[in-house]
Amino acid sequence: MVFLRSLLLFHSFTYQWNAIDAAPDDGQTRLASEAPGDWQKYVRSPSNRIVYPARIVANYTQGNVTNPRGLLTGKGSTLFTRTPRTTSAPDLPPTVVVDFGQNIAGYLSISFGGSYNSTPGRPGIRLAFSETLEYLGNVSDFSRGYNSSDRHIQGDAITPGSDQIAVAAKPYTWTDDHGCQYGSQVCADGLHGFRYVKVYLDALETDAPYTTSYGEVSIESMSLNFTPYLGTPDTFTGWFESSDDQLNQWWFDGVYTTDLCTDTFGVNDTDPRNSASPSIVGKLVLHDGAKRDRDPYVGDLAVSSRTSYLSHNVPQASRNVLADLADHQRSDGWIPPASINGYTLPLVDYPLWWVVCSYDLFMYAGDTAYIRQYYPNIIKVLDTFYESITDPRTQLLSKGFGVSGGYGDYAFIGRTGPVTYYNALYVLALQNAATIAKFLSKEGDATRWAVRAQTVSAAINTYNFDSGVGAFYDGTCGDSYCNSHAQDGNSLSIVAGVANSSRAHSVLSYLSKANARPYGNAFYDNDVVGGGYSQRVYAFISYFEIEARFIMGLADSALEEIRRLYGWMSTHDPGITQWEGIGPNGQPYEADYTSMAHGWATGIVPVLTNYVLGVIPSGPGFSVYTIKPVPGDVEWAKGVVPTPKGPITVNWQQNRVLGLFYLTATAPTGSQGTICVPVSNLSVAVYLDSKPIPNNIHKRDGEVGSGGYVSVSIEDSLTHTISVGYKLGP
């Protein structure tokens, strides 16, 4: 009776926070979190691979255009007319800007009704593509084909930033294939990632005599062949839903962003242009971005792969990249970050991300064959390359030792010395490798890497902690530490367990005070290392700070940071997709060059699934798992986490004021789990499947209220319910 009265008290309060319907005949109550999933409404994917424009952008139509809306399906024909100039009056090219409604990627097709010209040469149509209206001009916003002098070399670009068409006289359908109509003239660049396309009647002087800027062109319709992963509702193997509608939408926006980056690797679809590699051409890969950096870099996979694993069953996209990079490992153990420059781009941190991402493939997707095949590469990268750039005096990786001096990192920061970020990431990679070694019964390797991780952790704390501000230094400026503290190293120091609880709280408090911006948390607290760094936000690195906040039980501050960061991106053009980087005043950090659909920015997906829903793998393919929600102000959450043996389903609901919590979960046969539920204080009672949990089979730990967490071991595939309520008496 104790449990029944406690449960009834708990359920009586659920009506005050949207619990639904009671079933008195069997004593069960249906909670809001147990209602049928309604997550399909958040999915952003097109319904099929042929995508049509959504609207014509008002106020952008100019010149002699008849029926601009004809570019929308079923709205008639659009006629562009331009006659040769006879006066000095402004001569505006007939122009229409088409909006596809959200970022997309693929090959544009235009159904032409024909053309007419009274002078030699066909009337020319030019196309400029952009992810945002802000950077929409007569040339594309680096969505293929636009070189910006010497800043970013793109290789074999064949256009000056716009795609050119010499429109035939009779009706036909043109497709934006990579190539030229006449030798090296009248060229189009093929695949684009964009939201907006400017269509205008004009011609390049260099395309004479094949095109002219005058004549008439009729367009019947436009469409796009969508080439990325088509993430329609039926393809989802995992999903997330909660009481916070914004969090729900951002989770699915993150999935769509990663879907846009998941595509078949093509010679003429990559960016930069010199990154095509025969060993991955034709394979499914996870690119960095939809339009730019359209090449798979392993650092980005540290986030985007987790997003992919938790939403769709396409681990091959990540595996293909990781295996290809491992196959190009250098003799000294260094692993290239990407196929760019013939696998030679010198980055110092990305071989560590390769180890971490290999671990994720193992833990999330259960790919033991990959791990067995590439285990020797793990040994070589950790025991050869990183040993070669370790300072024997401190046992810390030191930028400047060995070949590392001229190497960059994910942001090409000019750092030197015992950089906290490199070393905290090193600790994480060593820990991940030790776990892999244990699975393979390589006890010697596991012990060696675990001991080294402890040694490096101790050294970071000894040498790199700035007690004056309560955070870790970044690196050195000359012979002393720079007076700067980076988000990346400080966040990873918590994720990797380098910082103890006291230092972790101090670090996160400092980052909140020093780095908070209206659009997220900056990746540096000042500009000592680089100009403008204190105003730049990378969602990539912010993911690890947000993760650190959840790890430390600071759900409220984690959710607050999420809402600033993802709220900003979702309410600014192009909307929906998540950005490569944010700069001063919340603008794209590298103007038109910035990728506005970048997989590394999708940490909202793993952080909500791993920490709010609460499901994290601790054995290969979730064979061992933990369910530990860190709910904050979220009232309920439910979802499905895919595993190789079947789904893990979770739903929970809480009354934060009263300290009540209710969770149900089911896991696949053969898995072993630990379910942890938050308790507000030591006076509450905890029940497993309607029975009080004896004190000798549960433990309390953590930092939620004064009660922490109660954890229970589960070793079957039954549905289990854990509830936290008050004792009402004997």
N, C-alpha and C positions, 0 to 999 in steps of 0.2 A: 504493500500500500504506500510505502514511502515514495517509491519511484512514481507510481501512478499520480499521487497528489502533486509531486514536484513537476511531472510532465504536464499535468493539467494546468498548473499555475503558469508554466512556461508558455503553453499554447494559448492560455487566456490573454496573454499579452500580445501574441502574434496578430490578433485582430486589430490592434492599434497600429501595427506597422505592416498592413496589407497582407496578412495571412488570408488564405482563401479556404473555404468551405470545410466544415467539420463533418466527420462521419461517425456519429454516436453509436451506430450499430456495432462497429468493431473497435471503437475506442481510438481510432487513428485520426489524425488531423493533417490536412494537406496544406503545406506551406507555400508561400509565394515562389520560393525557389524551386518547388517541385512541380510547378505548372509546366505544361508542354513547352518545349523550346520554341521561341519565336525569332531565332537568330537569323533566319534566312532574309529578313527584311534589310539587314545591314550589309549584305553582300554587294560589292561594287562591280563585279565582273560584267562585261557585256553578256547578253544571253546567247550569242553565237558569234562566229568569227567575222561575219560581215557587219561592220559598224557604220552607222549613218550619222551625219551631222545633227547636232541638237538645235542649233539656232544660228541666225546671222547676227553678228555683233553690231548693235545700234551705233550710229555716229561714225562708223569706220568706212561706210560705203562712200565712194567719191567717183567723180567723172561720169561718163555716159554709160550707165548700167540700167538695163530694163529688167524689172522683176528679179531683184537680188535673191528673194526667197526661193527662186527656182533651183538654187543649189541644194535645197532641202528636198528630200524624196517626196514626189507626188505634188510638187508646187509649180509645175510648168517649167518652161525654159528660161534661162538667164542669158541675156544678150549683152555682150561687151562691145562697144563701138568706139573707135578712135580714128579721127581723120587727121591727115597731115596738117601741121600748123601753118596758118596763113597770116597770123598776127603775132605780136610779142606778148599776148595775154598768156597767163599761166596755163600750161597744158597738163592737166591732171590725168594720169593713167586710170582708166576704169578699174576700180578696185572693190573687192568684197572680202570681208574677214569672216571666216566660218569657224564656229565653235563646236567642237565635238562633245562638250559638256564635262569632260574630265580628261586627264592624261591618258593617252593610249599609245600604242606602238604597232608598227607594221607598214604595209605598203598601200599608199593611196591610189585609188582609181578614179578617173574622171570619164564620164560618158559625154563625149562631144557630139553636138548636133551638126557640126561642120564649121566651116569658116569661109570668108570671102575677103579678097583684097584687090583693090584696083591697081596696085603697084606690084613690082616683082617681090617675091619672097612670101612666105606664109606668115600670117599674124602670129605673134609670139605670146605665149602665156608664161608668166613666171610665178613660182610658188615660194613663199617663205614660211617657215614653221617655227613655232615657239610654244613653250610650256606656259608662258605668262603673257598677258597683254602689255605689261610694262616693257618687255624686251622684244616685242613684235615690231620688226621694221621691214625694210625691203630685202634683208638677208636674214637667214635663220639664226636662232640663238644657240649656235653650236649643236643643234640637233642634226649633226652630220654636215660635213662639207664646208665649214666656215673656219678658215685659219686666221688666227690673230697674230700676225707677224711671227715673232720669235717666242711668244709666251708659252704656247702649247703646240708642239709640233704634231700634226695629225697624219702625215704621210701622203698617201696617194689620192688626196681629195681632187675631184675632177670638176667641181663647180666653185664659183666664188661666193657661195653661201645661199644661193637660190637655185631651185630646179627649173630648167628651161624646157619649153615644149614648142615645137613648130607644128601648129594645129593643121591637120589635114582638111581638105575641102569637104569631103564626104563624112557622114556620121561614123564614128568608131569609138572604141573604149581604149583609153590610154592608161597604162599602169606604171607606177613610179619604180621601174627597175633600174638598177645601177648600170649606167652606160650612156653612150652618146648616140644621137640619131645620125650624125654625119661626121665620121672620123673622130676628131676631138672637139667637135662643136655641137651645140644644142644638147647639153648634158643634164642628166638627172642623177640624184645620189642614192636612190633606192629607199631603204628602210629609214623611217624617222620615228622619234619619240616626241610627242607634242600634244597640246590641247587645241591650239589655234593654228589656222593656216590662212595666210593672205594670198588671194588669187588676184592677179592683175595683168592687164594687157600691156606688155612691154617687151623689149628685146635688148640683148646685149650687143654692143657694137661688134664684139669679137665673134658673134654668131652670124654676121652677114656673110653671104647673101641669103642664107636659109630662112632667117626670120626678120620681121620688121616690127616696129612699134605701132603699126597702124592696121586698120581693117576691122572686120567683124568676126566675133567668135561666139558660137552658141554652145552653152553647156546644159545638158539635160539633168544630170545628177552627179553626186559624188559619194564615195564610200571608201572604207578602209578594210583591208584584209588583216585582221588582228592575229599576229604571230606568237605573242607570249603565251604562257600557260593560261588556259581559259578556266578560271576558278569559279565555275558556276556552283550553286548550292549542292548539287549532287556529287561534286568532287571533294567536298570537305570531309575529312576523316576526324577532325578535331574542331571544336568551337568553344566560345566563351560568351557568357551573358551574365549581367549583374543588374543590381538596382540602379546603377548609374548609366543612363542611356548614352552619355558622351563617351565613357570608357568603352562601352560596347562598340560604338561606331568606329572609334579610333583603332580598336583591335582589328576589325575587319578592313579598315583603311590600310593598316600595316600589312595585312595579308595581300591585299590588292597591289600594294607597292612592290612587294616581293614577287608576286605573280608577274608583274610587268617586266621584272628583271630575269625571269626564268624563261629561257628561249634556247633554240638550237643555235650553236655557234656557227656563224657563216663568215666566209672570207671577206665579203663586202658589207657585212653588218656590224663590224667591230669598230671600236673607238678607244684609243687611238688606232689609226689605220695600219700601223706596223705591228699589230699585236696578233694577227692571224697566225695560227699554228696548225700544221697538218695533223698533229696528234689529237686535237680536239675538234677539228672541223667536222660538222655534222652531228656532234653529240649535244645532248641536253646539258646546259650549264646554268649556273646562277651568276649573271652579270652583276657588276656594281650598280649600274644605272640603266634606265630605259633609253636615254638619248646620248649620254656622254659618260666616259669611263664604261663604255659598253664592252667590258672585258672582265673576266672573273679575277678578282683579287682576293687572296685568302683572308686578309684582315676583315673585310666586309662580311665574310661568311660567319664570323664569330657571332653575328647577330642575325643576318638574313637566313642562315641555315636553320637556326632554332625556330625562326618564324615559319619556315617551310615545313620542318618536321612536325610542328604542332598543329598544322592546318591541312596539309595535303600529303598524300602518299607518293612523293617524288624525291626520295633521298638520292636517286641517281644523279640529279642535277648537282648536288654537292660532292658526291663521291667522284664524279668525273673530273671535277676541278682539283680536288685534293690528290687524287691518284696521278693526274698529269703533272702537277707541280713536284710531287715526290719523284716521279720518273725523270725529272730534270734536276735532281739534287746535284750540287757541285761536289767535287772530291773532298773539300774541306768540311762538308756537312751542311753548308748553307743551302737553304731551299728558296727558290725565287718566289716573289710575291704574286706574279702573273706572267702571262706569255709575252707581255710587252718587251720590246727591244730584244727579242730572242732570248727571253728568260734571264735578262741580265740586270734589271732595275735594282740598284743596291739599296735595300731597306733592311734595317737591323732588327726590327721588331716582328716582321711577318713570319719568319721561320718559327717563332714561338706561337704565333697564332695558328700556324699549320698544326702544331702539336695539339693545341687546345681544340681546334676544329675537328681533328681526327678523333679526339676523345668524345666530342659531342656526337659525331656520326656513330660511334660505338655505343654510347649511352642512350641516345634518343632513338636511333634506328636499328641498333643491335647488329651492326655489320661486322661480325667477327672475322669474316674472310678478309676484309680490307685490313683490319688490324693485324692479323697474322702476316699478311703479305708485306705490309709496310712498317712492321715493328723495327727491322734493322735501320730504317731511315730515322726513326725516333732516336735510337741509340746514337746514330752518327751526328744528328743535329745538336743533341744535348751534350754529348760527351766529347765531341770534337770541335764544332764551331763555337759554341758558347764558352767552352773551356778556354778557347784561344783568345777570347776578348774579356777574360776575367782578370781583375787586378789581384795578384797573389797576396798583397798586403791586406786588403779588406775582404776578399772573396766576393766582391760585387762586380757585376758587369760594368765595364767602364767604356763609355763612348770615347774612342781614341786609341784603345788598345787594339793590337792586331790590325785587321783590315777595316775596322769599324769606323775609323775617323771620318771618312767622306760619305758614310751611309746616311740615309734619311729614315723617316718613319711615316706613319699614316698621314701626317699633316706636313711633312717635310720641314720639321722644326729644327733650327740650328742649335741643338742641345749638345752638351759635352759632359764628360765625367760620369760619375756613378748615378745616372738618372734613375729616380725612383720608379718611374713608369716601366722602364725596361726590366728592372730587377723584380718588381712586384709581379709583372707578367711572367718572368722567369720562374718565380716561385709557383705560380699557378700551373704553368706547363710541367714543371717537375712533379707536382702533386698529381696532376692528371696522368702523367706517364707512369708514376708509381702504381696508380690504380690499375692501369692497363697491364703492367708487368705482373701484378698479383694474379690477375685473371689468367695470364699465360703461364703461371707458375715460375716466373723468372724472379725468384726471391732476392737474388743478389742485386739485380737491377732495381727492384722496388726499394730495397733498403738503401742503396747508394743514393737514389734520387730523393727519397724522403729525408735522409740525413742532410743532403745538400740544400734542400728546400728550407730546412730548419736553420742551417748555417747562414744562408742568404737572408732569411727573415730576421735573424738576430742582428746581422750586419746592417740591414736597412734601419732597424730601430736604433742601433748604436750610432751610426754616422749621419743619417739623413733626417732625423726628426728635429724640427724647429720648435723648441719648447716655448719660445716667445709668442708664437701665434697658435700653437697646438695643432700643427699640420706638418706633413713631410715636405722638405725642399724638393725642387724639381731636379736641378743638376748644378754644375759648377760654372762660374764665370771667372776664368783665370784660376787662381789658386784657392778660391773660397767659394762657398755655395752662393748661387744667385739668390737674391731676395725675392724669390717667386715660388709659388706653390701651385702645381698643376692639378687639374681635376682628374686626369687619367691615373697618375701614380697613386694619388691619395685614395681614389675610389677602389682601385684594384688591390691596394694594401688591405682593405677590409674584405673584399670578395675572396682574396687568397688567404685570409686569416693572419696576415703579417701583423696587423695592428690588434692589440688586445682591446677589450671592451672599453676601457677608459679612453684610450687613444682614438678608437674608432668614433666614439661619441664626440670627442674633441674635434676630430677632422671634419665630421659632418656638420657640426655647429659652425666651424670656420667657413666651410664652403657655402653654407646658407647666408652667412653675413657678408662674405667678400665677393661672391660670384653670382648672386641672384640678379637676373635681368627680367624684364617683362615677358621675354620670349624663351626663357629657360635659364640654365646655369652656365656661365661662361667656362671655357676650358682653362683659363688662367685668371689669377687674381689681379694681375697688373700687366704692363706692357714691357717689362724688363727684357724678356726673351725675344719678343716680336711685337711690332707695332700693330695695334688693334686687337691683340689677342684677348684682352680683358673684356671685349665686347662680342667675341665670337662664340657661338654655341654649336657644338657638334652633338646631334642626337646619338651618334655612335658611342661617344664616350659618356654622355649623360646616362645612357642605359646602365652602365656599371655603377654610377653614383646612385641611381634610383634603386638598383639591385642591392647595393650596400645598405641603403636606408631600410629596405625590407628585411634584410638579414639581421639588422640590429633592432628590429621590432618597431621602427619609426615609420609606421605606415602613413600617418597623417602628413608628414613632411614629404614622403615619397609621392603620395597622391597629389599633393600641392604642386610639386615640381612637374609631374606628369601633366597636370591641367594647364600649367603655364606653357610648357613646351609644345605639347600636341594640340592644345587649344589654339595657339598662335598659328601653327602650320595649317590647321584645318579651316581657319577663318581668313586666310590670305591666299591670293591667287597662286597656284591653280586650284587649291582646295584638294581634299581627299588624300593625295599622295604626299609622302613625307620626304623632307629635304636633305640634301647632302650636308648643308651647313647654313647657319644663320649668322649674319653680320650685324654691324651697328644699326641701331634703330629697327632691328627685326627684318632687315632686307636680306635677300639672297647674298651669301657672303662673298661670292666672286661674280656678282652681277649676272650678266647673261650666260656666263660660262657655267654657273652653278647647275647641277643636276637637281631637279625638283621631284624626282622619283628615284630614291636611292635606297637599296635594300638595307644598308647598314643603319638606317634611321628608324627601323621598325622594331626597336626593342620593346615597344608597348605590348607586343604580342607575347614574347616569352615572360616578361615581367608580370603581366596579369595572370597568365596561366600558371607560372611557377610559384607566385607568391600570393596573389589574391585568391584565385581558385585553390592554389596551394600544392600543386603536383610537381614533384621533381624526381628525376631518375637517380638512383644511387647504385644501380646494377645495369649490365648491358641490356639495352632494349626495354628498360623499365622492369626487368625481371625482379629487381629490388627497387622499391619506390618509397617516397615519403609524401604524405598529404598533410600539409601544415599551413592552413590559411593565415594570412596576416591582414585582417580585414579593414582596419582603419574605420572610415565612416561609411564604407559600403555595407548596406543592410543585408544583401544576399548575393550569392553568386552560384552559378551552375555551369557545367560544361562537360566536354568529353576530351580526353587526351588519348591520341592514338598510340598504340604500341604494336610491335610485330605479332603479338599473340592475341590481340584484341583490345578493345577500349577500356580505359579507366574512366568511370563516370563519377562525378562528384556534384552534390549540391548542398549548400549550407545556408543558414539564416541566423542572424543574431539580433538581439536587443542590447545595444551597447550600453544604454543607461542602466538597465537592470542586470547586466552581466550574464545574460542567457544566450546559449548557443546550441544549435542543432545541426548535425551533419549526417548525411548518408553517402555511402560510397560503395562501388563495386569494381573489382579488378579481375583480370583474366586468370584462368586456371594456371597454376604453376608459379605464380608470382608471390613475392613476399613483401609486405608493406608495413609501414608504421604510420598510424593516423594520430595526429597531434591536434588537440582543440584548445583554444585559448580559454583560460579561466581568470575571472576578475579578482578573486581573492580565495583564500584557503577555506572559506566556510561553505562554498558551493559543493554540490554533489555531482558526480559524473556517472553516467549510465551507458552501458554498452548493450544494445539490443534489449532494452527494458530491464536490464539487471544492473544493480550497483557494481561498480568496478572495485574489487578489493584493493586495498592499499598495496598489497604485495605484488600486484601485476601491473601497476602503472607508476609512472614517475612524473614529477613536476619539474619543469625547468623553463628557461626563457625569460623574457622581460616584458610580458604583457601584464599590466597592473601589478599587484603583489602576489598573484597566484601563478603567473607564468603559463605553462602549457601542461596538459595531461596527455601522455602518449600511450598508445595501445598497439601491440603487435597483431598483425593480421596475416594468416597463412592459407587462406582459402579464397574461392571465387564467389562467395555469398555476398549479398547486399547487407552491409552493416550500418547501424545507426548509433551515433554517439550524441548524447545530449547533456548539456550542462544546466543545472537548475538549483533551486534552493531546497534544503531539507525542511520539511514542515512539521517534523515530529516523528515519533516512532510509528 
